Amino acid sequence: MPDTRTIRTHLADLADRAAQEAVDHGDLPDVPLPPAVIERPKDPANGDFATALPLRLARAAMKPPLEVAAAIARHIKTDELLEPVEVAPPGFINLRLSSSFIQAQVEHVIREGANYADVDLGTGRRAQVEFVSANPTGPLHVGNGRGAAIGDALASALRAAGYEVSREYYVNDAGTQADTFTDTLYARYQQQFGRNVDIPKDGYPGEYMADLAKQIRDEAGDSFLRPEGLPAPSDLSNLGIELMVRNIRQTLDRFGVRYDHWFSEKSLYDPEGAYGIAMGILREKGLLADKEGALWFSSSELGEDKDNVVVRSDGHPTYYASDIAYHWDKFIRRGFDVVIDVWGADHHGHVSRLKTATRAVGADPEGLHILLYQLVTLKRGGEVVRLSKRSGEIITLDELVDEVGADAARFFFLLRSPGAQMDFDLDLAVKQSSDNPVFYVQYAHARLCSILERARDQGLTPEGGDVSLLTHPSELALIREMMRLTDVIEIVVTSLEPQQLPHYAMSLANAFHGFNDAFKQANDSSLKVITDNVDLSRARLRLVLAAKVALARVLDLMGMAAPEKM
C-alpha cells in the first residue's frame, strides 16, 4: 500500500504525463514543461492534493492559467487511487483520492501497527542526535528539559524515516567548567570537616554542591582530604562528576529519555584521541598559527569573519577546539552521515564557525545540522515562576516532572517551534479538560480503547469488519487525517520541525472526537459506532482500532504514554 509520499510521486507523474500529452495533442504549445509539484491544499474542500503547474506554465504557453489547467486536466488518467479531477481558479488542478482507496488505508494502518507511517527517507544512513549535554556541574533545569524533548523526538522521527539513529550525550568532564566544579566540590568537602574554606569566586554556590560533598563524606570519609592549601585530588573530581552524571541519568530516565552513548570529553585528549588527530589535520593544511602566545585556527582563510583561538596562552584547549575534535570523531572516526546538535540559543555565534571547522577537518558540513532552541518561561496563575520552591535557586527538571508529569512536560516543550520562546503554563498542564492539549490528545486514545472494550463486552470485535462500509463524511475525514502522519514525519525530519508532532496529534484527536461525537449526538441509531447493524459496527470498530494505532504512534514519537483509561 503506497504511503502519501509515494502517492505524491505518483500524482506528480500523472500530471507530468498529462501536460506532455496536452502538448502532443496540440492543446498546449510545445514549450519546456516544469515538473509538477503536488501539495496538500490548505482547505480540504479543495481536494486531498493539488498542483499549481498551470500557473507556472501559463506565461510560457501564453494562455490563461485556467485554460492551461483545463487542457492538462483532460489528459490526466484517473485510476484506482483517483476520482475525476477538478479545475479551480486561478489555475489549480485539484486531485481527490477515491473513497475505496481511502477506506483501504484502515487495513494498512492496522497491518503496520507500531511501525505505521514509517517512510524510507534515510535509506539506512547513519544519523546521530546529540542533545542536552549540559555540564555535569549541577542538576538539569527546565531549559535542559526542552532540549531533551526536542532531541528525543527528532531521534524517534529519524528512525521512523529509515535512518539508523544514535542518541548521544556529550559529557563535559574536561576544561574550565570541570576544574571550577572540582574546586567548588573540594571546598564544600573540606567544610564537611570543619575547615573554614570559601567556595571559589566563580564557583557553583548551589546547595546541591554541599549535598554532594556530604554524600561523598558519608561514603568515603576523609579519604579525599589533603593538607590545607593543597589542591583537590583528581580522584575527587572524577567521583564528583561521576555522581553528577548519575543524577543526570536518573532525571532523564524519569523524563523518558535514554541514550545510546555517553561520550566523555576527556577521551578526546587520550593518546589516540580525536583532539591530536584533528589538530594535526589543521596543521598539515596550514590552518593553525601561533599568535599572541596562543594557537589560532585561521578560519578567516575559509570565509569566517575572524580567526579563532583553539589553544589558550596557558596551554589549555578552548571548547571550540574540543568541538572541532568531537565533530571530527562523529563524522570521520565513527562515520555518521547526518549529525544533529540540539543547542540552546546562546550558542548562535558558534554555528557558522563549527561548520567551517567541520569542513576543514575533512567532513561534509552539509551533514551537520545545528538546531537552536529558546528559553522557557514557567508561569502559574499568569505570574512568572522564577525560583525553585525547594532551594530558591533554578527550577530543576525533576521539580517540573514532579508537578506536571513527564508526558505533559514533553508535549508542552514540543508544542512551539524550537526557535520561539515559550511560556509554559503550569496550571494548564495539569488541567483535566479539553483546554489542556495533553489531556485532549491522551483522552482521545483512552476513548478509543473504551469503545473497543465496550464492544467486546457486547460480543463485538473489529475482526472481519468490511471497511467499504465506511462512507460517512466523518469516517472518511478521520481516515484522511490518519494518512497525514507520513507527511508529518517527513517534515519533522527534513525541516527539523518537531513541533509538527504535537500539532498533528491534536488534529488527529480532533478528527476522532468529531467522528465519535457526531455519532453519539445523532438520534439515528445507524449513526453510532456500535449500531444494530453488526456488519456496520464491525467496520466502524475497525476504524476505531486503526485510529488507536495511529494516535499511539504519534504519542510514541513524542515519547509519551498512550493511556487506555483516564
N, C-alpha and C positions, 0 to 999 in steps of 0.2 A: 504494500500500500504506500503510495508516494506521500512524503511529507510536504508541508507548504513550500519549502524551499524548492523541492523538485517540481511542485505544481507551478510555481512562478516561472521556472525554467521552461516547462512545457508550454505554458501560455505565451511566453515571450517568443518561443519558436513558432507557435501558431500565428502570432501577429506578424512576425518577420516574413514568414512564407506568404501570408495573405497580402502583405504590402508588395512583395515581389510579383505575385500573381496579378495584382491590380496593375502593375506596370506592364507585365507581359500581355495583358488583355486590353491595354490601351486606356484603362480607366484613370491612370495617372501617368504623367510624363516620365521618361527614362532619366531619372536623377539619382544621385547617390542616396541610399536609404540608411538613415541612422538606425542602430539596433533598438528594438522595443524595450522599454523599461516597464516592468509590471510592479504596481504598488497597490497597497490597500487604500481604498477611499476613506476619508475621514468620516463620512456619513455612510453607514451600512446600507441605506436605501439606494445608494448608487452601485450596489453590487459587492461581490466578495473581493474582486480585483479590478483594476482599471489600467489603461495605458494612455499616456498623452502623446503617443507617437504622431498622430495627425497634426498636433500643434507644432511639433518640431519639424515636420515635413512641409507645412503649408507654404512657407516662403519660397523654398526651392521649387515646389510644384506649381507655384503661382496660382493657387486655388484657395478658397476659404477653408478654414480648418474643418468645419462641419462637412463640407463636400469631400474632403480628403478622408475623414472618418467614415463616411458612408461608403466610399469606394473600397477602403480596406475591409470594413465590416462584411461587405458582400462576399468576400473570399475567405473569411475565417471558417474553417471546418470545425463544426461542433462535434463532440464525441461524447463518450460516457461520462466525462468529467464536467461537461459544459452545457448550459442552457443557451438558447439563441441570444446573440449579443445585442447590446443596445448602444446607440449613438446619443451622446449628450453634449449640450453646449458647455464651453465654447468649442470643443473639439476632442472630447474624450470618447474612448470606446470602453464601455462598462461590461464586465465579464462576471457571470454568475455561475457558481458551481451547481451541478444538478442535485436535486433532492436525494436521488439514490446514492450518489457519491457521498454526500454529507451524512446520510444515515449509516453508510458503511463504516464511517470513522468511529462509531461507537465500538464496533468489534475490534478495530485496530487499537484503540486505546486500551481496551480490556486485555487484549492479547499481549501488548507491550508491557503492561504492568508498571513496575517500578522504573523501567527504562523508557517509559513513554516520553516522546518528544526529543529523544536523542537525535543528534544530527552530526554527520561526519564532516565537520569543517576542519578539524585538526589533522585528520588522516594519520593519527598515531604520532604526530610530532610531540616533542617533549616540552612541557611548559612548567616553569617554576613561579610560584607566587610567594613573595616574601612580605610578611606583614606583621604589624605590631612592633617587634624588635625594639621594644623600649629598653633603655638602660637598666640593668639589673641592680639598680641602686635604690629602689623603692617599689611600693605596690603599684599595680596597674590602676590608672584612673579612668574616668568616664571617657575622655578623649581617646584613650587606647582602645576602649570598647568599640568605638565607631570604626576604627581601623580594623579591628578583629572581625566585625560583622561584614565589612566590605570585602576584605581579603578572602575570607572563608567562602562567601557567596560566589565570588569570582572564580575561585578554585573549583567549586562544585559545578558552575556553569561551563567552565572549560572542559571538565571531564565529560559532561553531558554532550559537549560539542566535539568529542572524539580526540581530545588531547590526553596524553599521558602526563598526569599532573603531580607535582610535588609541592607540598606546603612547607615553608621554611621560616624559622625564627632565627634571626641573627643576634647572637648574644654578645653584647659589647663588654667583654671581660678584659679588655686591654685599653690603654690610653689614659687620658687625663681624668675622665669621669670615674674610671675604675680606681685610679690612685686616690682621688678625693674620697670615694666611698670607703676605701681601706683606712685612710687617715681618720675619717669620722667614726668608723666602727671601732677602731683601736682606742680612740678617746673615750667612747662610751663603754668599752670593755674595761678600761682602766678605772673608770668611775665606779664600776661594779665592785672594785676592791678598795674603794675609799680614796683613790688618788684625786687630787684637785687639778683636773685636766680639762681645759676648754676644748670644745669641738673646733675644727678649723674655721676660719672666717668664711670661706667659700664652701663649707661642708653642708651636710644634709641635717637640718635641725629637727626633722620629724621624730615623734616619739617611737615610731616603728624601729628606729635605729637603736634606741635604748632597749626595746623589747628583744631585738635580735641579739644584742650584746648579753642580755640576761639569759637568753636561751643557750648561748654558747658557754657562758659561765656555768650554768646548771649541768650541761652535758660534758664539758671538758675541764671544769675547774679553772685553775690558774696556769694551765699548761702553755698558754699563749702569752703570758705576761713576761715582759723583758724589763731590765733595769731602766729606771726613769731616764728619759732623754733619748733612748734608742728607738729606731723606727719599728713599725709593726712587722711581725714575721710574715713571710709570704704565705705560710700555711693558713694564717687567719684570714688573709684576703681571699684565698681560694675557697675556704669554708664559708665565709660570709656570702660570696657571690653564689656558691652552690645552694645555700639555703634560700637566697632571694629568688633564684631561678626556680627552685622547688615551689615556692609560694606562687610565683607567676604561673607555673604549670597548673597548679591546683585551681587558681582563679579561672584560667582559660578552659580548664576541664569543666568547671561549673557552667561556663558560658557556652559549652558545646563545641569548642574549637580544639582540634587535635592535630599536631604537626607530624609530618613525615621525617623532619630533620631539624635538629637544633645545632646551629653552626657557631662554633667558637671563634671569635675574632682573634684570640691568641694563636689559633692554629695557622693563621696567615703568616706568622713570623717563625714557624718551625723551619729547620734547616732546608727542607724541601718544600717549604710553604709558598703560597702564591705571591706573597709580597716581593721576595727576592727575584722571582721569575718575571713578574710584571714590571718591576723597576729596571730589570735587565733589558727587557724589550724596549722600553722607552729610551734607555741609554744608548742602545745599539742604533736606534733611529735618530739619535742626536736631539732628542726632545727633553733632555734634562740639563740644567745649567746651574752652576754654583754662583749665587749672588747674595751679597749682604750677609754672608755667614750661613745661609740656608740653601737647601736644594729646591729648585723650582722646576715645575713642569711647564715647558714652553708652549702652552696651549694657544697663545696668540698666533703662533705659526699655523695653527689648524682652524683659525677663524674665530676664536674666542676674543673677547674684548681685552683680556689681560692674562698674564701668566699667573700660575698658582703655586703656592708653597706645598711641597709634598714631604719635606723633612725640615723641621724647625732647626734653629741655630743650636738648640740644646741636644740635637741628635734624635729627637723623638718624631716619628712619622705623624703627619696630620690625619684627621679622619678622612680627608679626601684621598690620601694615599691608600688607606685601608680599603676604601670603597673601590678604588681602581683595581686593587689586587683581588678583592672579593668578586668583582664582576668578571675579571679575567677567569677566575675559578669557575664561576657559573657557566660562562659561555664556552670557554676553551677546555678546561680540565674536565668539567662534568658534562659538557655538550648539550646544554639546553638550547632549544631553538627559539623559545619565547621566554622572556624574563619580565615579570611584572612586579614592580616595587610599589607598595602602598605606603605612602608617607604623609605626615602632617604637612599642612600648607606652609609652615615656616621653613620648609626645605626648598621652596620655589627657586631660589637662586642657584641651587645645586644641580638642577635638572640638566641644563644645557652643557655644563662643563663635564658632567659624568658621561653624557652621550659622546662628547668629544673624546674623552679618555678611553671609553669603550672601543671606539673605532681605532684609536692609536695603539691599543694592545692586540689588535687583530680580530676583534669580534664585529658582528654586524649591528650597528646601533639601531637599525630598523626593528631588530628583535627586542629591544629594550623599551618598555613602556612604564612610565612613572605616573601613578595616579595619586594626586594630592587631594586630601580631604580637609575640610574646615573644622573649626572648633564646635563644641556642643555647649549649649546653654541650658541648664536644668531650670525648670520652672514649677512652682507649686502654688496654686491659687493665684496665678498671674504674676507672682513675685519670683524674681531670680533667686535661685538657691546657690550660694557661693561656697559654703563651707560644710565640712563633714559634721554630722551630729555627734560622732564618736570622739573626734580628736580636734575639731576646729580647723583642720587642715584640708588638703584636697579631698574631694569625694571619690572614693575608690570604686572600681568596677564591682567589687564584691558587694558594697553597700547598695549599688543600683540593682544588682540581681536580687539581693535580699528584699528590696522594696517592691519591684515590679515583675521580677522573674526574667529568666534568660530569653524566653520567646518574645515578650513584649519589647525588651531592650533591643534585640536584634532587628525586629521589624521596624521599630522607630528609627534606628540608626540607618537602615537601608532606605527609608522612605523618601529622603531627599537626595538630590544629586550630590555626590561627594564634594563638589566644588562649592556648594551652597552652605552657608552657616545654618545651623539648625537649632530650633528651640524644642527641647524635649519636655513635654507636658506630663509630669509625674502623675497628676490626678487622672488625666485621660487614659494613661497606660494601664491603670488598674480598674477602670470603669467597666462594669458588666452590662454593656448595652451596645447597640449598633453604632453609637457615636464613636466608639473605640474601634479603629480598623483591625486591630489584632483580634479582639473578641469577635468582630463581624466575620472575619475570614475563618477562624478556627471553629466558630459556631456553625458555619455552613458545613464544614466537614462532619461535625457531630450530628447535624440534622440528616445528612446523607446516610450516616451509619444508622441513625434511629429509624429512618424509613425502611432500610433493608431488614433491620431487626424486627420491626412491626410486621413486615410482610412475612418473614419466617414464622412468626407466631401464628399467622393465618394460613400457613402451609404453602406460601408462595415464595419462589426464588427467581433470580434473574435468568437461570439456566433455560435455554430454549426459546428465549424471547425473540420475536421477529422484528428487527429494527425497521423494516419497511413500513411498519405501522406508525412510526414516529413522524407525524405530519403537522402537528400543531406548531404555530409560529414560535412559541416559547421553547419548544423542544429543539427545533432547528437552530434557534438563536443560541441555546446552551451548547449544542454541538459545535457550532461555528466558533464560539469562544474557546472551547477546549482546543480546537485546531490551531489557535494562535500561539500556543506555547512554544512551538518550534521557532517561530519568528522571534519571540521574545528572547529565547536563549541565544539566537544568532546575534541579536542587537546587543545583548549584555556582553558577549564575547568580542564582537568586532568593534564596538564603540566604548567598551569599558563603562557600561551604564548599569550597575547593579540595582539601581532604583526601579528599573523596569520590572523586577520580580515582584515586589510588594504591590505595585500598581496593577500588574496583571492579576495577582491573587485577589485583589479587591474586585476587579472587573469580573473574574470568573465566579467569585462568591455572589456578586450581584446578579449575574445571569442565572445562577441556581436559585437564589431567593426569589427572583422574578418568576421562574418556572414553577417553583413549589407553591408560592403564594397565590399565583394565578389559579392554580388548580384547587387550592384549599378554599379560596373565596368563591369559587363557582358553585352555583346551585345545581348545575347539570352534573349528575353523578358520573357521566363519562369523562368529565374534565377533572379527574383526580388521578394521583399516581396509582393508587390501588382502587380499581373500579370493579363493577360487577362483571366486566368482560375480562376473563382470565388471560386471554392472549394479549390484550392491550396492556394489562397490568404487568405482565412479564416483560413486554417490550420497554415499558417505562422504567421498570426496575433495572433493566439492562442499561438504560441511560443513566440512572442514578449511580449504578456501580461504576460506570465509566467516568462520571463526574467526580466520584470519590477518588478514583485513581489519579486523575489529572490534578485535583486540588492537593492531594497528598504529595504529588511530585513537586509542585512549586513550593510547598511548605518545606519539603526536604531540601530543596535547593537553597532555601534561606536558612537552613539549619534549625528549623522549628518543628515542634511536635504536631502530629495530626490527631487530635483527641477524638475518641469515639463517643465520649459523654462530656457534657459541660453543665 
